[in-house]
Amino acid sequence: MLRRTFHEREQLVKNKNSLINQLRQRLCCEFPEISQRDFDYIGVSGCNPTLGHIAGLAGNPRIKTTAGTGISEYSQLLAKDIVTYQDRIAVKELNLRDILELEQFKDYCRVFEQFLFGTVTQSLLLLHCYPIERFLVNGKPYFRGDHDISWSGENFKLT
C-alpha cells in the first residue's frame, strides 16, 4: 500500500511539472511578468494564487495587466489542470501520512522524526529499508570484515 501510494504521488508530481513547463512556455508570450513565478506554493485559499488567477478560480489583486498577448483559454485550462493535480497530490500525501501512522512503521518514523524528515522523505526511506530484518545475516547486523561474506564459504541465511 505504501509503495503504490508513494509511486502514484510521484507520477502525479511528474505530470504536474510537465503541465507547469507547458504553461511557463505559453506565459512567456502571453503574460511574461508572471511566467517565472513559483507555481508550487499553495496559498491560504487552497491553491496557488497565481495559478488561481490564471485559471479564473480566484482573483489576485497583486497581478496587474500584462504587456503580453493576454492569457489564452488553453493556458487557463492548463492552470486549472495544475490546480487539480496539486489537489490530488495533497490527497496522496494525506494517504501517506495515514499509512506512516500504522503500527508496523512506528519505530521507523520515530527515528525519521528525529531527523525532521517530512512525509515524502519518510515514505521513500521506508520503501528502501522496511523491514530492517532483510539487512540482517543470521539475525545480526552485517559487518564487513577482511572479506565479503559472499566469498567466505559459510552458509549464511538471509532473513
N, C-alpha and C positions, 0 to 999 in steps of 0.2 A: 504494500500500500504506500509506504514511504517513497520507494523508488518511482512508482508510477506517478504519484502526485508531484514529486520533485521534477521529473522529466516533463510532465505536462506544463508546469510553470516555466521551465526553461524554454520550451517550444513557444509558449505564448510571448515570452520576452523577445525571442528571435523575430517572431512575426511583427511584434510591435516596433522593434527597432528598424525593421525593413520599411514599415509604413512611415516612421518618422523620417527616414532618409529620403523617401519619395516626397514627403511633404516639404522638407527643407529645400529640395531642388526646385519645387514649384514656387515656394515662397521667395526664393532668390529673385524671381521676376515679378511676382505678384505683390509681395509685401516684404521687401528686403530688410526693413527695420527690425522685423521680429524673426527672421529666418534662422538666426543663431541662438535664440533663447533656449533656456532649459525646459524641455518638454517632459522630463521625468518627475519634476516636483509636483506633488499633489497638494492643492490648496485646501483651505478650510471648507470650501463648498463641496469637496469630494472629487474634484477634477482639477487639472492644471488650468490656471486662469487664462493663459494664452490660448491653449487648445480649446477651452470652453468658449472663448471669444470668437475664435476662427470658426468653430462648429456652430456658432449661434446658440449655444446652450446657456451661456451666461455672459453678460456684458462686462467689460473690463474698462473702467474709465481712464486707466493709465495708458491704454493703447489709443493712439490718435490716428488720423488719416494717413494713408500711405503715399509714398512717392512712386510706387509701382503701378501695376496694371489693375489692381483690385483683386480680391480673393474670389477665385472661381468656385463654382458649385462642386467640382471634383475635389478641390482642396478642402472644402467644408466637409465633404463626405469622408475624406481621409482623416481629418481631425476627429470626427465622430467615431470612426473605427478605432483610432488610437485610444480615445477615452474608454471605449468599450473594452479594449484589450487591457487597459490599466485596471478596470474594474474586475475583469476575470483573473488577472494576476493577483490582485488583493484577496480574492476569494481563495485562490490556491494557497496563498501564504497563510491565511487563517486555517485552512485544512492542515497545512504542515505544522502549525503551532499545536493544533489538536493532537496530531499524531505524535509529536515530540513529548506530549504530556502522558503518553501511555507508560504503564509501569515498567516495561522492559527497557525503556530508554532513560529512566530517571537518573541512574548513576552517571551515565554518559553526559547528560545535559547539565548535571550539577558541576561537572568538570568544565564543560564548554562555557558555562555562565561565568566561571571564574576568569576566563579569558575575554569576557564580554562579546562572545560570538553571537551574531544575530541568528534569526530563524533559518535563513537560507544557508548560511555557513554551517550551522549545526546539522542541518539535514544532509548537506554534502559530506561532512565528516562522518556522519553515521552510515551513509551509504558505503563508505570505504573501510570503516573499522568495526562495524557491528556484524556478528558477535565477536568480541575480542578473543574468544576461545580459539577461533580459527588461526590465530597467530601464535598459539602455544604449541610446543613439541612435548608430547607425553605429559600434558597438563602444566608445563612450566614455561616461563618466558625463554625464548631462544636467544642465546648469547653466542656470538660467533667467536670461536677460539682461534687456534692456529690454522684451522682449515674449515671449509664449509661442511656442514653436517651432511649434505647430499653426497659427499665423497667419502664419508667415514666408514662405510661398510656396515654400520649398525642399522638395524631396522627401527626407524622412528615412525611412530604412528601419529599423524596429524589429527588433532581432534577438532 
